[in-house]
Amino acid sequence: MTRVLVRTDDEVYRVDSVWLGPPRATFPWRARYVSYGLGLLVMIVVMFLQRRIGIGLDFFSVAWALIITVLSTRFLGQRIDYERPLGQVVALFRHELSGPRRRTAVAGGAVRSEHVAVRPARVRAWTGRTATRPARRQKRAKGQARAVR
């Protein structure tokens, strides 16, 4: 029996689509195209959160926003590849947040009757009617109004 080695096309997908920059003036880092878009979105979110917290727009706030953006983009970029694209990671995160959870909080509590007013029961007088069948309603003719009691 002979063994056959089947080559897969994984090498094609492992190639990152990377823009290195113009000829003879490349960037000092390697980043995939998706990282630039992700970094832009993260930078906008970080800057928005800084303004909502009350941090003003100055050199240090922009510098910290850039540092946070680079770190979070690198963190997210390690989890994004050709087998798990950005859309799938975002959908997974959304499903994790909105998924059904087991209820741990106790619903209700001890039942107490202090707030209920208790009175002696009323005795109903006997009217002489037997409790057979309720009286039947009579059909109204068209246009006949209902009697208000």
N, C-alpha and C positions, 0 to 999 in steps of 0.2 A: 504494500500500500504506500502510495506517495502522498506527501503533504503539499497542499497548495496554499501559498500565502496570498491572501486577497488584500489588495491595497484599497484603503478607503479614501474618501475625498476630504478628510479632516484637515489636511495641510492647507487646503484652499481657504477654509473658514478660519484657520488660526492666524492668517495674515491680517494684521490690524490696518485699517485704513487710516494712515497717519500723514498729516501734512507737516513736512519738515521745514517749510519756509522756502523763500526764493533761492535760486542757486547761489552758492558761495556765501550765503548770509542766513544760515539755518538757525532755528531756535536752539537754545541750550537744553531743551527738554523734549521728550517724546510724549505727545498726547494724541489720543484718537479724536476723530471729529466729534463723536458723541460727548467727549469730555468738555469741549468748548461750549457746546449748547447747554450741557448740564451745569457747567460753571457759571454761565450767564444767568440761568434761572436761580441757582443758589445765591449768587451775588444780589439779585433783586430781592429775594426773600430776606436775606440777612439785613440788607439796607432798610427794607420796610419794617422789620422787627426792631431795628435800632431806633427808627423814628417813632414807632408806637411806644417804645419804652420811655422815650424822652431824651435819648442821646442826640446831641446836635450834629450837624454836618461840618466836621473839621478834618484836619489831616489825620489825627489819631483814630477817629472813628472809621474813616475810610480804610486806613491801614489795617485795623483790627478786622474789619469786614473782609478785606482781601485775604488775610491770613485764615480766617474762619472758612472762607470760600474755598481756598486751596486745600485745606485739610479735609473738609467735608466732601469735596469733589474727588479727591484721591481715595477717600474711604468708600464712597459710592462707586467709583470707577473700578475698584477691586472686585466688586460684586457684579459688575456688568460685563458680559462677554458675548460671543456669538451664540452660545447655547442659552443664555439668559439675558435677553435684551432689556433695555430701560423700561419699556412699556410693561413687560412682565413683572419686573421688580416693583414698579409703582402699583400695579394691580394686586400683587401679593401683599404689599403694605396696606392697601385699602381694605382688602378682605380680612387681614389680621385685625384691623381696627374695628370693622363693622361686623365681624363674625358673631355668631350666637355664643353667649357665655352662660355658664351655670350660675344660677342666682345664689349668692352667698348671704345676702341680707335676709333677715327674717321678716316676713310679711305679717303684719298684725302684732298682736301682743296679748297680754293677759286681759281677759274680759272682766269688767267690773260693772256693777249696777248702781254706783253712787249717784250718777247723773240722771237716772231714770226716776221719775216721780211715780210712786206706788200709791194707789187709792183702793179702797174696798170696792169690790165688784158691784155693779148696779144690778138690781133685780128687775127684770122686764115683766111688765104686767101681761097677763094672758088675754089675748084679744078675742079668743073664741074661734079664730080661723084655724083650719087644719093646714098642715104643711104638706099639701098634696102637690099640685102642679101650679106653677105660676100662671097668672092670668095671661091670656093670649092677646097680642096686639091686633088691633083692627087695621086693615089696609085703608089708606087714605086715597081718595079719588084724586085725579090729576088736578093740580092747581090749588088744592086744599092746603091751607097753612097748618103748620104744627101748633098745637096748643101749648102756650107757655104757662108753666105752673109757678 
